[in-house]
Amino acid sequence: MTCNDFAGHVGTTFSLGPPRLDGMPLTLVEASRKRGGGIGRAPFSLVFRSSSGETLPQSTYHLTHPVMGKVDIFLVPFRRVENGMDYVATFD
């Protein structure tokens, strides 16, 4: 996966799959390239936003997107926002 794979989907919704909170929506709010990088893929980060009041623990989650299909992504709670929580995924 690369930043370009996600950049066109900023503002769209991914559904959180089992085993936790099946179907919970997460909106991709940011896809950013990071400085540096060596051989292979350029590093990047993704920020997903949940409107749920529950904070999910950092873990690998199964996400489904209508165009991208199923992806497994390690999410880390990042910051509390009005009416929700942001989660970050970093790819180095």
N, CA, C and O atoms as a Tinker XYZ file with bonds, in Angstrom:
   368  protein
     1  N      0.830000   -1.172000    0.000000    73     2
     2  CA     0.000000    0.000000    0.000000    64     1     3
     3  C      0.880000    1.242000    0.000000    63     2     4     5
     4  O      1.956000    1.270000    0.596000    81     3
     5  N      0.389000    2.262000   -0.684000    73     3     6
     6  CA     1.098000    3.539000   -0.735000    64     5     7
     7  C      0.134000    4.661000   -0.371000    63     6     8     9
     8  O     -1.077000    4.456000   -0.294000    81     7
     9  N      0.683000    5.837000   -0.150000    73     7    10
    10  CA    -0.144000    6.998000    0.144000    64     9    11
    11  C     -1.119000    7.262000   -0.997000    63    10    12    13
    12  O     -2.270000    7.627000   -0.755000    81    11
    13  N     -0.673000    7.081000   -2.229000    73    11    14
    14  CA    -1.535000    7.312000   -3.388000    64    13    15
    15  C     -2.749000    6.390000   -3.397000    63    14    16    17
    16  O     -3.816000    6.775000   -3.874000    81    15
    17  N     -2.593000    5.176000   -2.872000    73    15    18
    18  CA    -3.724000    4.247000   -2.803000    64    17    19
    19  C     -4.863000    4.820000   -1.961000    63    18    20    21
    20  O     -6.032000    4.539000   -2.222000    81    19
    21  N     -4.522000    5.621000   -0.957000    73    19    22
    22  CA    -5.512000    6.163000   -0.031000    64    21    23
    23  C     -5.901000    7.610000   -0.324000    63    22    24    25
    24  O     -7.014000    8.021000    0.006000    81    23
    25  N     -5.017000    8.385000   -0.932000    73    23    26
    26  CA    -5.233000    9.828000   -1.095000    64    25    27
    27  C     -6.544000   10.158000   -1.795000    63    26    28    29
    28  O     -7.203000   11.133000   -1.434000    81    27
    29  N     -6.924000    9.386000   -2.764000    73    27    30
    30  CA    -8.169000    9.642000   -3.479000    64    29    31
    31  C     -9.413000    9.274000   -2.704000    63    30    32    33
    32  O    -10.529000    9.518000   -3.161000    81    31
    33  N     -9.228000    8.685000   -1.527000    73    31    34
    34  CA   -10.366000    8.247000   -0.716000    64    33    35
    35  C    -10.533000    9.061000    0.566000    63    34    36    37
    36  O    -11.334000    8.705000    1.430000    81    35
    37  N     -9.770000   10.164000    0.689000    73    35    38
    38  CA    -9.956000   11.049000    1.849000    64    37    39
    39  C    -11.387000   11.571000    1.815000    63    38    40    41
    40  O    -11.879000   12.007000    0.774000    81    39
    41  N    -12.043000   11.522000    2.962000    73    39    42
    42  CA   -13.433000   11.950000    3.066000    64    41    43
    43  C    -14.428000   10.820000    2.908000    63    42    44    45
    44  O    -15.630000   11.025000    3.076000    81    43
    45  N    -13.942000    9.621000    2.584000    73    43    46
    46  CA   -14.836000    8.482000    2.437000    64    45    47
    47  C    -14.788000    7.607000    3.684000    63    46    48    49
    48  O    -13.916000    7.755000    4.540000    81    47
    49  N    -15.745000    6.698000    3.761000    73    47    50
    50  CA   -15.920000    5.891000    4.970000    64    49    51
    51  C    -15.436000    4.468000    4.781000    63    50    52    53
    52  O    -15.702000    3.826000    3.765000    81    51
    53  N    -14.723000    3.993000    5.784000    73    51    54
    54  CA   -14.313000    2.603000    5.904000    64    53    55
    55  C    -15.140000    2.005000    7.036000    63    54    56    57
    56  O    -15.431000    2.689000    8.017000    81    55
    57  N    -15.518000    0.746000    6.911000    73    55    58
    58  CA   -16.276000    0.080000    7.974000    64    57    59
    59  C    -15.346000   -0.831000    8.750000    63    58    60    61
    60  O    -14.597000   -1.620000    8.174000    81    59
    61  N    -15.407000   -0.710000   10.064000    73    59    62
    62  CA   -14.604000   -1.555000   10.942000    64    61    63
    63  C    -15.240000   -2.929000   10.990000    63    62    64    65
    64  O    -16.437000   -3.063000   11.247000    81    63
    65  N    -14.446000   -3.934000   10.743000    73    63    66
    66  CA   -14.963000   -5.300000   10.705000    64    65    67
    67  C    -14.740000   -6.040000   12.001000    63    66    68    69
    68  O    -14.185000   -5.503000   12.960000    81    67
    69  N    -15.178000   -7.278000   12.013000    73    67    70
    70  CA   -15.010000   -8.095000   13.209000    64    69    71
    71  C    -13.522000   -8.236000   13.547000    63    70    72    73
    72  O    -12.698000   -8.077000   12.646000    81    71
    73  N    -13.152000   -8.513000   14.735000    73    71    74
    74  CA   -14.026000   -8.999000   15.804000    64    73    75
    75  C    -14.632000   -7.902000   16.660000    63    74    76    77
    76  O    -15.464000   -8.221000   17.509000    81    75
    77  N    -14.275000   -6.626000   16.501000    73    75    78
    78  CA   -14.809000   -5.556000   17.361000    64    77    79
    79  C    -15.682000   -4.614000   16.556000    63    78    80    81
    80  O    -15.340000   -4.239000   15.435000    81    79
    81  N    -16.809000   -4.236000   17.134000    73    79    82
    82  CA   -17.659000   -3.177000   16.606000    64    81    83
    83  C    -17.924000   -3.320000   15.116000    63    82    84    85
    84  O    -17.682000   -2.398000   14.338000    81    83
    85  N    -18.415000   -4.463000   14.736000    73    83    86
    86  CA   -18.681000   -4.760000   13.337000    64    85    87
    87  C    -19.502000   -3.658000   12.682000    63    86    88    89
    88  O    -20.606000   -3.347000   13.130000    81    87
    89  N    -18.959000   -3.070000   11.623000    73    87    90
    90  CA   -19.652000   -2.059000   10.853000    64    89    91
    91  C    -19.452000   -0.629000   11.327000    63    90    92    93
    92  O    -19.968000    0.298000   10.703000    81    91
    93  N    -18.716000   -0.425000   12.416000    73    91    94
    94  CA   -18.490000    0.933000   12.902000    64    93    95
    95  C    -17.789000    1.751000   11.813000    63    94    96    97
    96  O    -16.763000    1.319000   11.288000    81    95
    97  N    -18.332000    2.936000   11.464000    73    95    98
    98  CA   -17.703000    3.732000   10.402000    64    97    99
    99  C    -16.494000    4.524000   10.888000    63    98   100   101
   100  O    -16.506000    5.103000   11.975000    81    99
   101  N    -15.463000    4.537000   10.072000    73    99   102
   102  CA   -14.279000    5.368000   10.278000    64   101   103
   103  C    -14.067000    6.161000    8.991000    63   102   104   105
   104  O    -13.962000    5.582000    7.910000    81   103
   105  N    -14.006000    7.467000    9.109000    73   103   106
   106  CA   -13.802000    8.316000    7.938000    64   105   107
   107  C    -12.323000    8.632000    7.797000    63   106   108   109
   108  O    -11.677000    9.053000    8.757000    81   107
   109  N    -11.788000    8.430000    6.602000    73   107   110
   110  CA   -10.399000    8.796000    6.328000    64   109   111
   111  C    -10.353000   10.310000    6.179000    63   110   112   113
   112  O    -10.931000   10.863000    5.243000    81   111
   113  N     -9.665000   10.982000    7.100000    73   111   114
   114  CA    -9.623000   12.448000    7.076000    64   113   115
   115  C     -8.282000   13.003000    6.589000    63   114   116   117
   116  O     -8.174000   14.194000    6.295000    81   115
   117  N     -7.261000   12.142000    6.504000    73   115   118
   118  CA    -5.952000   12.631000    6.074000    64   117   119
   119  C     -5.107000   11.476000    5.557000    63   118   120   121
   120  O     -5.098000   10.390000    6.137000    81   119
   121  N     -4.400000   11.720000    4.460000    73   119   122
   122  CA    -3.392000   10.797000    3.924000    64   121   123
   123  C     -2.181000   11.655000    3.602000    63   122   124   125
   124  O     -2.221000   12.456000    2.668000    81   123
   125  N     -1.097000   11.498000    4.367000    73   123   126
   126  CA     0.062000   12.395000    4.262000    64   125   127
   127  C      1.357000   11.627000    4.018000    63   126   128   129
   128  O      1.638000   10.617000    4.662000    81   127
   129  N      2.123000   12.132000    3.080000    73   127   130
   130  CA     3.466000   11.587000    2.865000    64   129   131
   131  C      4.381000   12.112000    3.969000    63   130   132   133
   132  O      4.228000   13.240000    4.437000    81   131
   133  N      5.335000   11.273000    4.376000    73   131   134
   134  CA     6.306000   11.678000    5.392000    64   133   135
   135  C      7.660000   11.834000    4.723000    63   134   136   137
   136  O      7.927000   11.245000    3.676000    81   135
   137  N      8.498000   12.628000    5.342000    73   135   138
   138  CA     9.863000   12.807000    4.836000    64   137   139
   139  C     10.657000   11.537000    5.058000    63   138   140   141
   140  O     10.338000   10.711000    5.914000    81   139
   141  N     11.698000   11.411000    4.260000    73   139   142
   142  CA    12.601000   10.291000    4.433000    64   141   143
   143  C     12.197000    9.122000    3.567000    63   142   144   145
   144  O     11.530000    9.263000    2.542000    81   143
   145  N     12.617000    7.994000    4.010000    73   143   146
   146  CA    12.327000    6.786000    3.249000    64   145   147
   147  C     13.571000    6.274000    2.583000    63   146   148   149
   148  O     14.464000    7.034000    2.208000    81   147
   149  N     13.611000    5.018000    2.450000    73   147   150
   150  CA    14.759000    4.388000    1.832000    64   149   151
   151  C     14.310000    3.620000    0.610000    63   150   152   153
   152  O     13.630000    4.150000   -0.267000    81   151
   153  N     14.693000    2.397000    0.573000    73   151   154
   154  CA    14.346000    1.535000   -0.543000    64   153   155
   155  C     12.890000    1.123000   -0.405000    63   154   156   157
   156  O     12.427000    0.808000    0.692000    81   155
   157  N     12.178000    1.127000   -1.507000    73   155   158
   158  CA    10.786000    0.688000   -1.481000    64   157   159
   159  C      9.824000    1.850000   -1.332000    63   158   160   161
   160  O     10.073000    2.954000   -1.816000    81   159
   161  N      8.732000    1.583000   -0.658000    73   159   162
   162  CA     7.629000    2.538000   -0.527000    64   161   163
   163  C      8.037000    3.758000    0.289000    63   162   164   165
   164  O      8.776000    3.641000    1.266000    81   163
   165  N      7.555000    4.923000   -0.115000    73   163   166
   166  CA     7.773000    6.151000    0.660000    64   165   167
   167  C      6.896000    6.102000    1.907000    63   166   168   169
   168  O      5.748000    5.665000    1.829000    81   167
   169  N      7.412000    6.540000    3.055000    73   167   170
   170  CA     6.620000    6.499000    4.286000    64   169   171
   171  C      5.431000    7.457000    4.217000    63   170   172   173
   172  O      5.494000    8.510000    3.584000    81   171
   173  N      4.344000    7.060000    4.887000    73   171   174
   174  CA     3.147000    7.896000    4.911000    64   173   175
   175  C      2.335000    7.582000    6.156000    63   174   176   177
   176  O      2.585000    6.597000    6.851000    81   175
   177  N      1.353000    8.444000    6.424000    73   175   178
   178  CA     0.460000    8.208000    7.549000    64   177   179
   179  C     -0.979000    8.485000    7.118000    63   178   180   181
   180  O     -1.238000    9.254000    6.192000    81   179
   181  N     -1.897000    7.838000    7.814000    73   179   182
   182  CA    -3.329000    7.996000    7.588000    64   181   183
   183  C     -3.973000    8.377000    8.902000    63   182   184   185
   184  O     -3.561000    7.905000    9.962000    81   183
   185  N     -4.988000    9.234000    8.839000    73   183   186
   186  CA    -5.770000    9.562000   10.028000    64   185   187
   187  C     -7.225000    9.221000    9.730000    63   186   188   189
   188  O     -7.805000    9.689000    8.750000    81   187
   189  N     -7.794000    8.400000   10.593000    73   187   190
   190  CA    -9.194000    8.005000   10.498000    64   189   191
   191  C     -9.946000    8.621000   11.663000    63   190   192   193
   192  O     -9.408000    8.725000   12.765000    81   191
   193  N    -11.199000    9.034000   11.427000    73   191   194
   194  CA   -12.014000    9.644000   12.478000    64   193   195
   195  C    -13.245000    8.784000   12.748000    63   194   196   197
   196  O    -13.944000    8.346000   11.833000    81   195
   197  N    -13.481000    8.561000   14.042000    73   195   198
   198  CA   -14.667000    7.851000   14.509000    64   197   199
   199  C    -15.575000    8.840000   15.207000    63   198   200   201
   200  O    -15.105000    9.723000   15.925000    81   199
   201  N    -16.873000    8.697000   15.002000    73   199   202
   202  CA   -17.821000    9.542000   15.723000    64   201   203
   203  C    -18.301000    8.859000   16.999000    63   202   204   205
   204  O    -19.156000    9.388000   17.708000    81   203
   205  N    -17.752000    7.689000   17.285000    73   203   206
   206  CA   -18.111000    6.951000   18.487000    64   205   207
   207  C    -17.429000    7.560000   19.709000    63   206   208   209
   208  O    -16.305000    8.055000   19.620000    81   207
   209  N    -18.108000    7.519000   20.835000    73   207   210
   210  CA   -17.510000    7.995000   22.076000    64   209   211
   211  C    -16.527000    7.005000   22.665000    63   210   212   213
   212  O    -15.760000    7.349000   23.564000    81   211
   213  N    -16.542000    5.771000   22.163000    73   211   214
   214  CA   -15.631000    4.741000   22.664000    64   213   215
   215  C    -14.251000    4.907000   22.032000    63   214   216   217
   216  O    -14.132000    5.150000   20.831000    81   215
   217  N    -13.211000    4.773000   22.857000    73   215   218
   218  CA   -11.839000    4.795000   22.351000    64   217   219
   219  C    -11.378000    3.362000   22.168000    63   218   220   221
   220  O    -11.340000    2.586000   23.123000    81   219
   221  N    -11.032000    3.017000   20.956000    73   219   222
   222  CA   -10.542000    1.675000   20.655000    64   221   223
   223  C     -9.079000    1.561000   21.069000    63   222   224   225
   224  O     -8.330000    2.528000   20.931000    81   223
   225  N     -8.659000    0.412000   21.569000    73   223   226
   226  CA    -7.245000    0.239000   21.887000    64   225   227
   227  C     -6.418000    0.104000   20.611000    63   226   228   229
   228  O     -6.944000   -0.271000   19.564000    81   227
   229  N     -5.129000    0.409000   20.699000    73   227   230
   230  CA    -4.285000    0.210000   19.524000    64   229   231
   231  C     -4.269000   -1.268000   19.186000    63   230   232   233
   232  O     -4.095000   -2.123000   20.055000    81   231
   233  N     -4.453000   -1.546000   17.915000    73   231   234
   234  CA    -4.530000   -2.934000   17.456000    64   233   235
   235  C     -4.627000   -2.936000   15.936000    63   234   236   237
   236  O     -4.814000   -1.892000   15.311000    81   235
   237  N     -4.499000   -4.113000   15.358000    73   235   238
   238  CA    -4.745000   -4.275000   13.934000    64   237   239
   239  C     -6.231000   -4.501000   13.741000    63   238   240   241
   240  O     -6.824000   -5.376000   14.373000    81   239
   241  N     -6.833000   -3.706000   12.861000    73   239   242
   242  CA    -8.266000   -3.787000   12.604000    64   241   243
   243  C     -8.515000   -4.116000   11.137000    63   242   244   245
   244  O     -7.755000   -3.724000   10.252000    81   243
   245  N     -9.591000   -4.840000   10.911000    73   243   246
   246  CA   -10.035000   -5.169000    9.562000    64   245   247
   247  C    -10.973000   -4.059000    9.106000    63   246   248   249
   248  O    -12.033000   -3.855000    9.699000    81   247
   249  N    -10.586000   -3.346000    8.058000    73   247   250
   250  CA   -11.404000   -2.273000    7.521000    64   249   251
   251  C    -11.866000   -2.655000    6.120000    63   250   252   253
   252  O    -11.132000   -3.287000    5.361000    81   251
   253  N    -13.087000   -2.263000    5.793000    73   251   254
   254  CA   -13.630000   -2.523000    4.459000    64   253   255
   255  C    -14.057000   -1.202000    3.844000    63   254   256   257
   256  O    -14.721000   -0.385000    4.481000    81   255
   257  N    -13.661000   -1.010000    2.592000    73   255   258
   258  CA   -13.999000    0.202000    1.844000    64   257   259
   259  C    -14.704000   -0.229000    0.559000    63   258   260   261
   260  O    -14.332000   -1.242000   -0.034000    81   259
   261  N    -15.723000    0.526000    0.114000    73   259   262
   262  CA   -16.468000    0.109000   -1.079000    64   261   263
   263  C    -15.629000    0.016000   -2.354000    63   262   264   265
   264  O    -15.976000   -0.747000   -3.255000    81   263
   265  N    -14.546000    0.766000   -2.449000    73   263   266
   266  CA   -13.687000    0.717000   -3.638000    64   265   267
   267  C    -12.418000   -0.092000   -3.374000    63   266   268   269
   268  O    -12.030000   -0.920000   -4.198000    81   267
   269  N    -11.770000    0.142000   -2.233000    73   267   270
   270  CA   -10.497000   -0.505000   -1.924000    64   269   271
   271  C    -10.660000   -1.944000   -1.450000    63   270   272   273
   272  O     -9.711000   -2.727000   -1.505000    81   271
   273  N    -11.844000   -2.293000   -0.990000    73   271   274
   274  CA   -12.054000   -3.640000   -0.461000    64   273   275
   275  C    -11.573000   -3.737000    0.971000    63   274   276   277
   276  O    -11.641000   -2.767000    1.727000    81   275
   277  N    -11.080000   -4.925000    1.346000    73   275   278
   278  CA   -10.653000   -5.166000    2.727000    64   277   279
   279  C     -9.170000   -4.880000    2.896000    63   278   280   281
   280  O     -8.341000   -5.287000    2.083000    81   279
   281  N     -8.856000   -4.161000    3.983000    73   279   282
   282  CA    -7.467000   -3.887000    4.345000    64   281   283
   283  C     -7.315000   -4.066000    5.853000    63   282   284   285
   284  O     -8.215000   -3.718000    6.618000    81   283
   285  N     -6.194000   -4.600000    6.271000    73   283   286
   286  CA    -5.875000   -4.718000    7.697000    64   285   287
   287  C     -4.886000   -3.616000    8.037000    63   286   288   289
   288  O     -3.827000   -3.510000    7.419000    81   287
   289  N     -5.237000   -2.789000    9.032000    73   287   290
   290  CA    -4.414000   -1.632000    9.370000    64   289   291
   291  C     -4.254000   -1.549000   10.880000    63   290   292   293
   292  O     -5.220000   -1.709000   11.626000    81   291
   293  N     -3.012000   -1.294000   11.331000    73   291   294
   294  CA    -2.725000   -1.093000   12.743000    64   293   295
   295  C     -3.062000    0.351000   13.086000    63   294   296   297
   296  O     -2.417000    1.277000   12.595000    81   295
   297  N     -4.079000    0.544000   13.935000    73   295   298
   298  CA    -4.536000    1.877000   14.330000    64   297   299
   299  C     -4.147000    2.178000   15.762000    63   298   300   301
   300  O     -4.191000    1.307000   16.631000    81   299
   301  N     -3.763000    3.429000   15.998000    73   299   302
   302  CA    -3.382000    3.903000   17.329000    64   301   303
   303  C     -4.243000    5.118000   17.658000    63   302   304   305
   304  O     -4.345000    6.031000   16.838000    81   303
   305  N     -4.869000    5.154000   18.846000    73   303   306
   306  CA    -5.608000    6.366000   19.228000    64   305   307
   307  C     -4.666000    7.565000   19.157000    63   306   308   309
   308  O     -3.541000    7.504000   19.652000    81   307
   309  N     -5.129000    8.657000   18.539000    73   307   310
   310  CA    -4.255000    9.786000   18.242000    64   309   311
   311  C     -4.673000   11.042000   18.998000    63   310   312   313
   312  O     -3.864000   11.649000   19.700000    81   311
   313  N     -5.931000   11.426000   18.853000    73   311   314
   314  CA    -6.407000   12.627000   19.540000    64   313   315
   315  C     -7.935000   12.588000   19.616000    63   314   316   317
   316  O     -8.619000   12.060000   18.739000    81   315
   317  N     -8.431000   13.171000   20.704000    73   315   318
   318  CA    -9.879000   13.312000   20.852000    64   317   319
   319  C    -10.295000   14.569000   20.103000    63   318   320   321
   320  O     -9.654000   15.614000   20.216000    81   319
   321  N    -11.363000   14.455000   19.347000    73   319   322
   322  CA   -11.909000   15.587000   18.598000    64   321   323
   323  C    -13.365000   15.761000   19.008000    63   322   324   325
   324  O    -13.954000   14.887000   19.644000    81   323
   325  N    -13.930000   16.897000   18.635000    73   323   326
   326  CA   -15.332000   17.128000   18.959000    64   325   327
   327  C    -16.173000   15.983000   18.393000    63   326   328   329
   328  O    -16.124000   15.688000   17.199000    81   327
   329  N    -16.932000   15.356000   19.261000    73   327   330
   330  CA   -17.822000   14.256000   18.876000    64   329   331
   331  C    -17.094000   13.032000   18.336000    63   330   332   333
   332  O    -17.632000   12.340000   17.472000    81   331
   333  N    -15.894000   12.744000   18.815000    73   331   334
   334  CA   -15.246000   11.533000   18.337000    64   333   335
   335  C    -13.791000   11.410000   18.704000    63   334   336   337
   336  O    -13.292000   12.055000   19.626000    81   335
   337  N    -13.118000   10.546000   17.937000    73   335   338
   338  CA   -11.724000   10.208000   18.196000    64   337   339
   339  C    -11.019000   10.005000   16.871000    63   338   340   341
   340  O    -11.587000    9.430000   15.943000    81   339
   341  N     -9.774000   10.476000   16.777000    73   339   342
   342  CA    -8.943000   10.231000   15.615000    64   341   343
   343  C     -7.972000    9.096000   15.918000    63   342   344   345
   344  O     -7.491000    8.949000   17.041000    81   343
   345  N     -7.701000    8.309000   14.904000    73   343   346
   346  CA    -6.747000    7.194000   14.979000    64   345   347
   347  C     -5.740000    7.366000   13.861000    63   346   348   349
   348  O     -6.096000    7.778000   12.757000    81   347
   349  N     -4.490000    7.053000   14.139000    73   347   350
   350  CA    -3.438000    7.198000   13.140000    64   349   351
   351  C     -2.869000    5.835000   12.800000    63   350   352   353
   352  O     -2.765000    4.946000   13.645000    81   351
   353  N     -2.500000    5.700000   11.518000    73   351   354
   354  CA    -1.787000    4.533000   11.028000    64   353   355
   355  C     -0.536000    5.061000   10.335000    63   354   356   357
   356  O     -0.624000    5.935000    9.473000    81   355
   357  N      0.616000    4.538000   10.705000    73   355   358
   358  CA     1.883000    5.000000   10.142000    64   357   359
   359  C      2.533000    3.870000    9.363000    63   358   360   361
   360  O      2.632000    2.745000    9.852000    81   359
   361  N      2.970000    4.171000    8.161000    73   359   362
   362  CA     3.633000    3.203000    7.305000    64   361   363
   363  C      5.030000    3.733000    7.007000    63   362   364   365
   364  O      5.181000    4.716000    6.282000    81   363
   365  N      6.054000    3.083000    7.567000    73   363   366
   366  CA     7.445000    3.517000    7.368000    64   365   367
   367  C      8.145000    2.657000    6.341000    63   366   368
   368  O      9.320000    2.878000    6.048000    81   367
